[in-house]
Amino acid sequence: MLETFLGKTADYLFQAHGMEGLKDIAVVMPSQRGILYLKKELAFRGDRPFLSPSFFTIEEFALQMSDSVLEDPIDLLFEAYACFKEVDPKIDFDRFVTWGQLMLKDFDTLDLYLVDPTSLFSFLSEAKSIERWGKEFGEDQAEGWITPNTQAYFKLYDSLLEVYIRLKSRLEAKGTTYRGLAYRKLVELLEAGKSLGFKQIYFVGFNALSKSEETIIRLLLRENVAQTLWDVDEYYVKNKYHRAGNWLRDYSNPANPAYLSRGPFHWMGRDLVDKPKQVEILALANPSAQIFVALEQIRTWQAEHGELEQVALVLGDESLLDSLMPYLGEFKDRLNITMGYSLKKSQVFSLIDLWWSLVPLEKYPVSLLKSLKEHPLMQGIPLPTWKETDLYLSTVPANSNVFIPADASFQDCLKSLISLLNSILYKTDKDDWDAESHAVLQAFTVLDKLEELASTHTFITVKSGQALCKQLLQQQKLTFEGAEKRSLHVMGLLETRTLDFDRVIVLSLNEGSLPGTRKRESLIPVDIANMAAFSLPTFTQADAVTSYHFYRLLQRPKEVVLVYVQNESSSAEVSRFIRQIRYDWVKANPHLKLVEPAIKFSSSVQKENEVTLRIEKTPELIAQIRGILEKRGLSPSSVAMFSSCSLKYYFSQIVNLQQEKQRDDEMGADVFGTWVHKVLELLDKQLISIGGFESSLSVEKKKELIAPLLEKAMEDIREREGNFEIEKGFNYVLQEVAKTLLGNYFEESASWYPEEIKLLAVEQQVETIVSVPVGNESWSIRMKGRIDRLDLKGGSVLRIVDYKTGKVVKQDVDAGDSLAETLREEELKTKLFQLWMYKFLVAKELQKSPADRNEFLRSLPSDRIELEPGIISFRNFAGKLISSSLEFSEGESVEAFLQESEEVVSFWVNKLVSTDSVFEKTVNMDQCTYCDFTSICHRNV
């Protein structure tokens, strides 16, 4: 049976105090979770009921021993604002709310580290800063650096000391405090000789203590009423270069002033250097693939060792929990999710975020209204209708919970938002009550608190209230209920403190995840934080803390699986912890077995260094594919994927492995293409809003719009793809390329046709249902495509336009001798296939009666319209609209075209589910160059 740290702790407490003496001691631990499991260990060892020790987290201990009451965080922010207003009457809440929380965090840190605020804030004064700058840069007249902006900067710092003093006084008058202040107060009480009333106080499983925590423990050790129990290993404590032991080397050394023990250090283990361990390191090409590897490993261990062994699945990137959740039901009888699920990831947060974007406006963008209407929580909530050609709505219902008057107060907004959420809950049947319903309830608690504050603090504007609302909602977390047999734990690294497991899986061992990014959010400059007089925590200390938690986690498990993402198209770098294990830990522990298999899939060797992956089409898999085709549909891109590599289609469309988002600072070709597309979409929508005729805007006017539209399009890119700095480096070059391409396009296309061109629609999803015979059944297949632009040339030619930023030539869309055969070829002409499907979808739509069509096609006389699908290539303007006849036979009727087209659909559906073939990787290695699944296939090209 695994000997755990908490088991050893329980044995030690029993031996030192006996069952009857436990009631007279206190145990202080880093977390409530550790307390829960230590209580279980004590209960397991008792042969009859007994009174347990008093248990505290370190924060609870500081609060209770100093007789302090914690101030509500929202109330604390408003108390701080009131103090700041007294010091600087010109400060307004709209500004304060953007950095007020940061200021309070700094105050908390100053108290935690027992920093003299007068001394610190004097270093932030203008005079002191000039003195420091002069010394650093060798300037005698550093005053010349002072500008109006730096003066405003120093004005803020000049106010901080007075705000700190006033806030402390105000809280003392109320009888409340914040965390750091309670720690400082307890230090002062202990220095004054306060007795805490316990025979012994045990501090269990700590590391990297703040100065106030160290001082509290040291003062109690001096009085012989405290003992420290540590969970450490010689591997990192006795290696002076190992960051995991940064603090513990001092705490365990009697000759060091930071020594924190009353005698021999309890305990200094040798698990990492002596115990046999099997460590497996896996590199995967895709973050989502980690989930399936982890699940398969858990199944394997469960089959080999049963369900009672303690297994931890540690998520280095906690956002993986979203993708993991749908698959955990398999282990519900032993599952214990110890991570809180951020309310920010819930549907109610996305709804509230979207709702705030509509508040308050003079007119309402139809694009936002569409997003609101399509939101899952808004189903059944009435919204006004609009025309497809509308860009904005200006007339809306007066009693709506969605549309708020432009002169509304923050309190008015909150009442409407609360009413909207009430409507959502009211329409939810009690049998459908789920996690999202609980998330709505949790959002209510925040909104209710804000409504109470808004009624007494009239200075909260809609702008500052909106920012505050989002801040507070993002801090909320939903908790999970665990099973009775808690043996499979899904957690973040911090939740593993003081806990031990038989087997461990750690995902996302990449720089930026484990260890995390080096973020330092503080109003205090890093050079001052690093000064010996203050020694405030910085990112280097955060790295060392993470290192300790990681290696402590590895001390006792028999088996460890470590997974990281390795993709040549990604900037994600393997974690330094992996490198340390490879080059240091294996040398320190001769009993460590380290393996690094290429992949983690059942496979057979095809040839040297190559693995064959073949997915048989079982009846269950075919049924799954049918569901996908009927609900999600068949698109040109999915058929192209299947034809190029059926295994890629399986991973992407059936298993639904997500492609990794670009994390590089530089834009890739895909993001650049999206950027240009977005500019064209914005411009085309602007044309539609003024009548739709291409001639409504001159070439010069269009060129003038390029720069502002690029900026606006980048805002949308940043929301979905991440932040890209476009004013420097390669991104700046791409911006100039985009300007040139767009300018050339507007100039060239102006002279392409003598006929008038009228835009009808932009970025439109068109779909239809096709009945396809599969065996003895008839499947209803959803066919779909998103069309960049539809316009009418000369009143009779309906152009279906697809923009491509890459080069396309006529040969790419040439149908050859037979369109039917070309559309069925194994080496599919994907651009031709795309144009054919667009023509098919639009032709099907035009066959409907005008009232049943998409609105942008209703006015067209279907019998007198010619369809012309084509591609505009930004690398080949000489080709104009690149197209081909797309006829199965010369002069065929629309009915004949549709019939032949449905046979093409039938061909690909039946090929997709045919049991005569399997899902396997392509033999064309060129297809693997930019594929996200190369590591799974063992094809890192």
N, C-alpha and C positions, 0 to 999 in steps of 0.2 A: 504494500500500500504506500502511496506517495506520502513522504514526510513533508508537510507544508510548513511555511513560516508561521502561520497562525496556529497550527497544531502545536508547534514548539512553544509558541507564546502561551497557549492555554496550559500546557504541561508546567511551564515555569511558574505561572501564577498560582497554580494549585500547590506546587511544591513549596513555594515561598510563603503562602498564606493559609493553605488548607481551605476546605469548603466553607467553614464558618467565618474565616477572616476576609473573604473576598468583598463582603459588603462594605468594608472600611477603606477600600482603595478606589482610585479613579484611573481610567484608561483613556488616553487621548490618542486619536489616530487621524490620518490624513483625510479619510472619507467615511461616509455613512455605510458604504458597501463593505469596507473592511470591518467595521463595527458589527454589521449583521453576521458576517461569517465567523468572526471571533466568538460572538455569542453562541453560535451553533456549536463551535468546537468546545466551549466550556460546558454547554448543556450535554453534549455527548459524553463528557467525562464524569458527569455527576451521577451518582447512583440513587439520589433522592432530590426533592426540590430544595433549592437554596437561593439566597439573596445574591444577585450578581453585583459586580462592581458598578460604579457610576461610569457611563461611557459618554465621551464627548468627541466631536471633531475639534480640531484646533481652534476654529472660529467660535464654535459653541462654548468652548472652554474659556476663551478670552472674554466673551460677552457675559457669561454667568459669573465668572470669578471677579469681574469688575462691576457687577451689578448694572450692566448696560442693556439698553433696549435698542435694537437695530431700527434705524429710520427706513421707511419705505423708499426705494430708489427713486420713484417718481417725485415723491414729496421732497426728497433730498435735492433733486435738481431745481425745484422751485424755491426752496430755501436758499440755495446758492445764488439763484438769479436775484432774489430779494436783496441779498448781501451785496451783490455786484452793482445793483441799481443804486444802493446807498453810496457806494464808492464812486461810481461813474453814472450819473443820472442820464447821460446820453445813450447808454447801451440799450439796444432794443432786443426783444426776445427772438426775433427772426434771426439775428446774428448769433445770439448767445446759444441757441439750441444746436448750432452746428459744431460747437466745440465745448459746450458746457460739460458734457459727459467726460470728455478728455481731461478737463481741468479737475473734476472730482476724482478721476482715476489717479491723477498725479498727486493730489492731496492724500489719497489713500496710501499710495506708495511711500510718500514722505514719512507718514506715521509708521507704516510697517517697518521701515528701515531706520526709524528713530533719528531722522535728519532734522537738524535745527532749521525751521522754515525761514527764520530771519537771515541766517547765514546763506542759505541757498538762494533765496530771492534777491539778496544783495548782489550775487554774482550775475544775476540776469538784468541788472540795471544798466542803463545806458553808459554810465561812467565806467563801470567795471568791464563791460563788453568792449569799449574803446581801448581800455588798457590791455585786455587780452589780445585783441586784434593787432594792436601795435606791436606787442611782443612776438606774436606769431608771424607777422608779415614784415617785421622790421620797419614799421612806419612810425615816425615821430608825431605826425599830424593825422592820426586815424580819425579825428573828428570830421574830416572831409568826406568820410564814407556815409555820414548820416544824411539821409534823404527824408522827404515827407513820409515815405512808406516805412522806413526803419524807425522813424519817430513814433508812428502809430503802433509798430511792433513793440517798442519799449513801453509805450503807454499801457498796453495790456499787462506786461510783466510788472510794471510799477504798481498795478492794482492788485496783483495776486496775493501778496502778503496780507494786505488789509482785508481782503475777502476771506482768506483762510482764518484769520483771527476772529472776524465777525461771525463766520459760519460756526466755528467751534463754540463761541459764546452763545450763539442762538440755540444750538443743539443742546448744550448743557442746561439752558433755561427750560427747554422742553423735556429734558430727561431722556433724550435719545442720542444715538451716535451712529457712526459708520464703522466698518470693520477695522481699518487701520487705527482709528482713534481709540477704539476699545483695546487694542493691543498695547498702544502707548500708555493708556491709563492703567492697565494691569501691571506693566513694568514699573510705573511710578508707585503703585500700591505695594508691590513686592519690595521695592527699594525702601519703602517706609515701614516695612516689617509686617505687612498683612499676612495672616494665617489663612490657609484655604480650607482647613477642616478635614483633610484626609491623612491617613497614616502614611500612605505612599501614593504617588502619582506616576504612572508609567506612560512614557511617550514612545509609541510603538510604530516602527516602519517609516520613519521620516527621512528626508534628504533635502538638501538645498533650502535650508530654513532662512527666513528673513532675519534681519538683525534683532527685531523685537521678539521673534520666536526663540532665537538663540538665547537672548537675554533672559526671557521668562524661564527657560529650562535651566540655564546656568545659575540663576538666583535660587531656584528650588533645589538644584543639586547641592548648592552650597549649604542649604539648610538640612540636607540629608532627607528630604521628603520626596525626592524624585529619582527615577531610574529611567534609562533609555535602552530600548531594545531595537537593534538595527537589523535590517535584512540586506546584507552586503556580501561581496565575494572578493577573495584575494586577487582574482584576475584583474579587476579594474582598480582596486584600492591600492595595491602594492606596485602598480605600474604608474609612475608619476606622469606619464604622457597620456594616460587614458582619461578622457573627459568625464566618463561616468563616475569616476572617483574624486572629482574636484573638491567637493566639500567634505566627503567622508574621510579623506586622508587627514584633514585637520581635526575633524571630530574624534578620530580614533587615536590621535597622537597626544599622549600626556604632556609632552614638552611644548605643545602648541597652545597659544592663548585661546584658540577656538575649541579646545578639547571639551567634549560633551559626554562624559561618562563618569561613573563613580568608581570604576575599577576596570577589570578586563572587559573588552568590547564585546557586548552580546549582539549579534553573533558575527563572526568572520568566517564564512564558509569557503569551501573549495569546490563547489559543484561545477563551476565552469572550467576548472583545470583538471579535475580528477574523474568526474562521472562520465560513463559511456553515453553518447548521444548520437542520434542520426539526424543530420541536417540536410535538407534538400532545398536547393535554390533553383527556381524556375523563372525563365524569361519568356514573357508572352508579348505578342505584337499589339494587343488590344486590351484596354482596361476592362471591358465587359467580359472578356474571356477568362479573367481571373475568377469570376464568380463561379463559372462552371467547373473550373479546375478545383476550386475550394469545395464545392458541393460533392464532387466525385471523391475527393480525399476523405471527407467526412463519412460518406457511405462506406468507403473501404475500411476505415478505422472502426466504424460501428459494426461491420460484419466480422471483423477480426477480434475486437475487444469488448463488444457489447455496448449498451447504452449508458452504463453507469460511470464510465471513465470521464473525467473532466476534460473537456475540449474547449479551447478558446479560438474563435475566429476574430482576429484583430484587424480592423480596417484602418490602414494608414491614411487613406483618403475617405473620410467619413461620408462623403456624398455617394459612395458606392452603396450605401444602405438603401437608397431609392431603387436601384436595379436589383438588389438582393432580395428585397421583401417578397416579391411574387413567388419565390422558390422555397421560402423557409417553412411553408406549411407542411412539407414532408416530415419535418422534425419537430412538429408542434408539441409533442408529448415530452420533450426534454429541452425545449428552447427557452433561453433567457436572454432577451435583448436588453442590455444594460445601458445602451446609448439612448439619449433623448432624441426624439425625431423633431427636427427644427420646424416650427410653424411656418417658417419662410418657404419650406418646400411643399406646403399644403395648398390645396385648391383655394381655400378661403383667403390665403395671403395673396395669391395671384389675382383673385377677384377684387380684393380691396385695393391692391396696387393699380389695377386697371380702372377701378371706379374713381380713384383719386385723380387719374389723368383726365377725367371728364369734369373735374370740379375746380373752380366754377368757370365756365366758358360762356362766351357770347353766342357761339355756334358750335355744333358738335360734329367732329369728323366722322364720316360714315365708316371709314376703316376701323376706327375704335369701336363704333357701335356694333359692327360685324363681329369683332373679337369678343365683345361683351355678350352678344347674342349666342355665340358658339361656346361660351364658357360652360363647363359641365354643371356648375351650380345654378346657372341661370335658366336651365330648362324648365319651362312652365311659367316663368316670370314674364309678363307682357312687356313688350317694347314697341315703340311706334315703328311704322313701316317707312321705307324709303325706296327711291328709284335707284336702279343700278348705276345710272348716270350721275346721281347726286354725289358730290364730294362732302357736303356739309348739310346738317339739319339745323335750322334756326328756330323752327316752331315745334315745341315739345309740350307734353301734358304738364299742367301746373302742379298736379298732385303726385308727380312721379318721385320715387325714391332714388332714381338714377340721375335725373337732370336737376341740377341745383342752380338757382338764380345766381347771376354774376355778383350780386351784392350780398350774398349769403354770408353769415358769420360762421366761425368754426363750430360753434354750438349747433347751428342749424344743420351743418354738414354731418355732424355726428348723429343727430337725431334721425336724419334720412338714412345714413349708413346702417344704424342699428335697426331701423324699420325694415330695410332691405334684407338683412341677415335673419330677422324674425320671420319674414315671408318665406325665406329659403328653408328654415327649420320647420315652419308650419306645414309646408307641403311634403316634408319627409315622413313617410310612413314609419311607425315604430319598428316594424320588421326590417326596414332598410337602414336603421340607425347604425352607423359605422364610424371608423376613425375620423372621416371627414366631418361628420356631425359633431364629434367631440372637439375637433379643431375649431369649428364655428363657435362652440360654447366657450372655448378658451379665448378666442378673439373677443367674445362678448365681455369677458372680465376686464380686458384692456380698455375696450371702448367705454365701458361703464365708468371706469376710473377716470378716463379722459373727460367724459361728460361732466363728472362731478367737479373736476378741476376747471373746466371751461366755464362753469357757472360762477366760479369765484375769482377767476383770473381772466378778466376780459381783454387783457393785452395779447392773448394767444390769437394770432391771425390764422387765416386758412393756410398760408404758406408754412409758418412755423408749426402749426398743429399737424399738418400733413407729415412734415419731417419727423415730428415727435411720435406720431402714430406708427409710422413705419419702423422707427428705431425700437419702440417698445414691442411691437409684434415680432420683430426679428429675434428678440431676446427670449421669446417664449419657446418652450419645448414640450412635446407630447411624450408621456411616459408609457411604457409597455408593461403589461402584466405577464409575469413569468409562469412557467409550468411548475407543478409540484416537484418533479424530478429535474432539477436544474443542473444539467450536465453539459449542455452545449451553449456556450456563452458568446454572443455577438457583441463586440465592444470596441471602443476606441482605446488607444494606448494608455491614456490617463486613467481609464476605469480599471486597469489591471493592477493598480497599486496594492501591494500587500497580499495579492491573491496568487495562487499557484495552480498549475494545470498539468495533466498527464501528457497532453499533446496540444500543440499550438500551430496555427496557420496565421501568417501575417501577410496582408495584401498591400499593394502600392508602396513597395519599398523603393521609392524614387526620391531624389532631392526635390524638395518642395512639398512632399507629403510626409515622409519620415526621413530625416527631420524636416519640419515645416519651413515655409518661407521666412525669411528674416525680416519680419515686420516689426517696426517699433513705433507705436502710436503714443506720442507724448508731446507736451508743450515744452518740455525741458530738453535743451540741446544735448546731443550725445556727448560732446566734449566735457560738459559740466557733470553729466550723470556718471562719467567714468573717473572723475576726480576722486582721489583717495579720501578726501574729506567727506565725500557723500556716498560713494560706492553703490550707486543705484543699479538695479538689474538692467542688462542690455541683452541683445540677441545672442551674444556668445554664451551667456549663462543659460538662456533658454535652450540652446543646442545641447549643453552639458546635461541639463535636466532630462531632456528627451533621451539622451544616450543612457543615463542611469535607468530610466523606466524600461528601455528596450532590453538592456542586458540583464536586468533583474528578472524580466519576463522569461528569459532563456535559461535561468539558473537550474530549474528543476524538471522541466519536461523531458520525456524520453525521446520524443520525436518532434521535430520542428520543420515546417514547410514555409519557406520565404519566397514570395512572389513579387516580381517587379515587371514593369512595362518597358520593353525595348523595341523601339520603332525608328527606323532610319529617317522617316519623314517627321519625326517629333524631336523636340529639344529636351524631352524628359530624360534626365540622367540617372543612372543607377545610384542608389543611396550609398553614402560613404560607409554605412553599417555593413553592407554586403562586402565591400572591399576589405573592411577590417576583419570580417570573418574569414575571407579567403586567404589573407596574407598574414594574419596575426593569431586569431583564435585557433586555427588548425595547428599552429606550431606550439601553442601553449597547452593544448589538451591532446595527448597522444591517443586517447580513447574516442575522439570525435571522428565520426564517419561523415564526410562531406561529399555529396553527389550533386551533379548539375545536369540532369537529363535535358535533351533538346526540347522535348514536348511532353505533355502529360495526357496522351490519348492512347487507347488500345490501338495497336497497329501491327503491321507485318512489314518486314524489310523488303523493298522492291529491288533496290540496288544499294550499293555502298553509300552510306550517309543520306539515304532518302527513305522517307516513310510513306506508305500508301494509306490513304484515308478513303474508305468507301462506305457510303451511307446507303444501305438498302432501303427500298421504298416499300415498307411494310403497310398493311391495311390501316394501321393507326396513323402512320405518317401521311398517307394519302388523304385520310379524313382531315388531318390537320391542314394540309395544303388546300383542300377544298374550302375549308372555312376561311383561310387567308384570301383565296381568290374571290370568294363571294362577299367578304366584308371589306378587306383592305384593297383588293383589286389587282389588276394586271396593268402595268404601265409600260411605256416604251423602255424606260431605264431598267426595269426588272427583267424584261425579255432579253435586253442586250446583255445584262449580267449573266443570265442563265446560259445564253449562247456562247459567251466567252469563257465561262468557268462555272459549271453546275455546282461545284462545292462552294464557291463564293456566294452563289444564290442561296444555298442552304444556310450558310452562316448568317448572311445578312437578312434574308426575307423570312426564313422559317425559325431559326434559333433566335433571330433578332439581336445578334451581337451588334453593339453600337460602334460606329467608326469613331476613332479618337479625334477630338477637336484639336485644331492647331493651337499650340501653345507658344509658338515662336513669336518674337516681336515683329518679325517681318511677314508681310502678307504672302501667302502662297497664290498659285495661279487660280485656285478655286475661289478664294476670297476676292481677288482682283476681279474675276469675272462677275461675281455677285455684286460687287460695287458698281461696275459699269451698268449691269442690268438694272440695278435700283435707280440709277440716275435716269435711264431711259424710261423706266416705269413712272417716276415722278414727273418727268417732262410730258409724257403721253397723257397722264391723268390731268395735267394742267391744260393741255390742248382740249381734252374732252370737256373740261369744265367751261370752256369758252366756245363750245359749238362743235369741236372735233375736227375741223378742217385743218389739214397740214399747213395750208397757206396762212392760217391765222397768226402764226408767229414767223417773222422773218428769220433768215439764217443768222444775221447778226444778233438778233434778240436771243435766239437759242444759244449762241455761243456765249453771250453775256451771262446766261443762266447756268453754265457749266460749273463754275467755281462754287456758287452757293448750293447747287444741287449735289455736288460731290460732298460738301460738308454735311448737308442734311442726310444724305445716304449713309455717310460714315456713322452717324448717330445710331442708325438702325443696325449697321454691321457690328458696332461695339456691343450692343445689347445681346446679340446672338453668338458672336464669334470671339469676343474679347476685345481688349483695348489695343489699338494700333496707333503709335505716334507717327503722324503723317507729315510732320514739318521737318523731318531730318532723315538721313540715311536712305536706304533702299526704298522705303515706303514713299519718301518724297519723290524719288525718281518715278515710281509707279503712278503717283498722282499726276505728274507732268505727262506721262505716257497716256493716262486716261484722258486728260484734257486734249491732247493732240488727236487721239483716236476719235473722240466724240466730235471735236471741231471738224475734222476731215469728213466724218460721216454726214454731218449736217450740210456741209458744202457739196459733197458728192451727190447725196440722195436728192437734193433740191432739183437737179436736172435729169433725174432718171426717167420720169414719165411726164408726158404732156397732160394726162388726165388729172382731175382733181381727186385727192385722196382724203377720205373722211375716216377718222378713228372711231371704232365702235366699242372696243373693250381692251383692257390691259390686265395681264396676269390673271387669266380666268381659268378655273378648273372646269373642264368639260368631261362628262362621263355618260356611260350608257350601260345597259345590261344586255348581255348576249347569252342566249340559251345554247349550251354546248353539249352534244351527246358524248358521254364518257361511259363506255361499257353499256350496261342496260339502263343507265340513269341519264337524267338531263340536269346539268349543272347551270346555275344562273351566275355567270361570270361578270364581275364588274370591270369594265374597261374605263380607264381614266387617263387624262393628260392635262398638264398645266400649260396653257398657251401664253407666250409673252405678249402677243399683240394681234388683234383682229382689226382689219380696216377694209374699206370699200373703195376700190379703184374705178373711177369713171362710172360709178353707180351700178356696175354689173359684175365686177370681179371681186370676190371676197378673198382677200389675202390672209393667210394664216401664217404669221411671221414668228420665227424663232431666231433670237439673237445669239451669235456665237462670237466670243472674243478671240478664239483660236482661228486657225486657217481652215477653210472649207472650200473645196473645188467642185466643179460640176460632176466629176467622176464619182464623188462620194454619194451622190443621190441618183446616179444613173441606174435605171431599172433593167438594163440589158435587153435581151430578146424577150424575156417573159417576167413580168412583175410578180406573178404568182410563184414562180420558181425562185426568183431572187429573194423574196420575203421568207422563203423556207430554207434558205441555205444555212449550213452549219456555221460558216464564217459570215455571220450576218452583217449586212451593211446597216449599221445602227442609225445613221442619220436618215437614210432612205426609209427605214422602218418607222422612225419617229414621224416623218412627214406623212407617210401613209396613214398612220394611226390618227394623226390630227385630222386628216381629211375624212377618215371614216367617222370619227366622233362628231365632227361638225355636220357631215352629211346626214347622219342619224338624227341629229337634233333638228335639222331643217325638214325632215320628214314628218315631224310632229305638227299638229295644228298650231298656228301662231300663238294662241293663248297658253299652250303648254310648253313653249320653248323658253330657253334662257332669255331674259328681257332684251339683251342687246341684239338678238336675232329675230325678234318678233315682227319687225316692220319689213323684213326682206321677203320678196317674192321668190320662193324656192325654185319655181320652174324657170326663172330667168336669171339665176345666179350661177356664175362659174366659180368653182373653188380653185384657189391657187396657193397651196402650201409651199413655203420656201424658207430658206435660211439666209439671213444677212450676216456675212462674215466680216468682222472688223479687220481681218488680215487680207481681204480680197474684195474690196469695193468694186473692182472692175466687173465682178460677177453679178452685181446688183442683187436681186432676189434669186438665189440659187435654187432651182426647182427642176422637176421633170414632169412628164404628163401624168404619171401615177394612174394609168388605165390598165386594166387587165386585158381589154380588147379595144381596138380602135372604135371610137364613137359609141361606146357602151352607154346604156342608160344608168341612171342613178341606182335603180333597183338591182341591176346586174352587178354594179360595183359593190353594193352593200352585201349581196349574196356571196360574191367571191371573197369579200373581206371577212365575213363571218366564218368562212372555211379556213382562212388563214388563222384566225383566232382559235378555231377548233384544233388546227394542227399543233399549235404551240402548247395549248392546254394539255392535249393528249400526250405530247412529247414530254411535257413536264412531269406527268404522273405515271408514265409508262414503266412497268416493272421490268422491261427488257434492258433498262439502263439503270445506273446508280448515280448518286451524287458523288462526283470525284473531281480532282483537280485537273486543270487544263494541261495539255502537253505543250502548249505555246507559252514558253517562259516569258515572252514579251508582255503577256497579260499580268505578270506578277510584279512588274516594276513598281507600281504605285498601289498595290493591294495591301489592305490592313491585316490580312490573315496569313501573311507569308511565314511567320514563326510557327503558327499552328500546323501549317503544311510542311514545315521544315524547308522553306524556300526563301531564305533571306538573300534576295538578289540586290 
